[in-house]
Amino acid sequence: MVLIYSDQKSNRLDYICRQLFRHIMGFDYRITDNVDDLQSFDGASICYSTSYKGVGIHMVPCGLLFEKSISPQSPIVSEWQGMPVFFQTEGSDVPFDLFSASFYLISRYEEYLDKDTDKHGRYKAENSIAYRYGFLERPVVDEWAVALRNLLQDRYDVVPEFAPSFMYIPTIDVDHAFAFRHKGPIVNGVKILKALKSGDFRMAGYIMRVLLRLKRDPFFNFDKLRKLHSSVGSEATIFFHCGGRGRYDKRTFVPSLRYFFAKRKLSRSMRAGLHPSYQAATMQKLFALEKWVMERAVCKTVTNCRYHYLKFTIPDSYVMLAHEGFTDDWSMIYSNDPGFRAGTSFPFHFYNLQNDKVYKLMIHPTAVMDKTLMSNKGMSAVEAYDFIVSLSERVRAVNGVFVTLFHNDHLTDAFEEWRGWKAIYGRMIHHFCN
């Protein structure tokens, strides 16, 4: 066990110590504000104080964890042991406030203060400290925790009570269950006419064969996905869109019983979650209705969510999830840039800075999305595979959790745009799960 002395206690300090010591480092810990406890303790200890008490690894606080409000911060990034760090301090064994810096990133402190959003109302990656200083693709909180664990082990020869191990979790978003079926005669008629006008007779014929039930709809590939993940025993999670049709919700016009029962079948072998519609992200009654629809389909309580278009705001979106009974969210990733939005690969509980309260809702950071690599970064399927493996090595180095996001409609060779991605997805699943 590690004893942590602090001149004062706070919810923020307890929250970040629980995340760092129990979930990332594998140590049990205790926080005390009694100097005698520290000086009489025979074991690994940390003195988190402006003045050193003569015992323990000394860390100087910058004050963030003892504040009761949300105030503007201007962190400046420097380097320590090859890692980017901020909230620098002097006269201590660790030259920055590791606890406050970790809390700043994991709590998404900066997202409470910055109201400059994109057209979807999302916080912009380029406004984050990680993006501006070039460490978005590093799980820096995990790296700091490993460095602190090494320091504790070198000084006290202690062994963690439990050691985390690298874990890979593939996730799939279902925005479109069908490419052509159940879209209605007008939509498909326009698609066929466009194909004929451009001289793409192969595509026009392909659409007709799908509509005549002579060929399977390319997006309805759920059985193949189920068999792929079952073959390697992966703990995959799949998120189903259950909302209506709109500008950013390209669902079907005609309800499909096949899609209804596909959800039920897949939920038996894969963890099923809700992918709320674009409008439901800001309309709680609609959100609750879509959750009800999803639960009718899978015949069980749905507790996992990933927001469509990654359209969420902190803290409002997470407060809504908690209110609706969700226990896990998988939206913590930027739409346009891969990496670690919260600075960590490990799941963590949502901390609401507005009321300094820890929620039961668990946030699962997602590291990379297929559309980001292809559409925003211009990568080919092969380049994307190499990038994903390279990014995963940073997570493996800290024994973290590596989560990827792919879409079912991108895992087909029916369309030129995404041709080859199905193959690299299967290669990726076997690489991580075998």
Order of alpha helices (4+ residues) and beta strands (2+ residues): beta-alpha-beta-alpha-beta-beta-beta-beta-alpha-alpha-alpha-alpha-beta-alpha-alpha-alpha-beta-alpha-beta-alpha-beta-alpha-beta-beta-beta-beta-alpha-beta-alpha
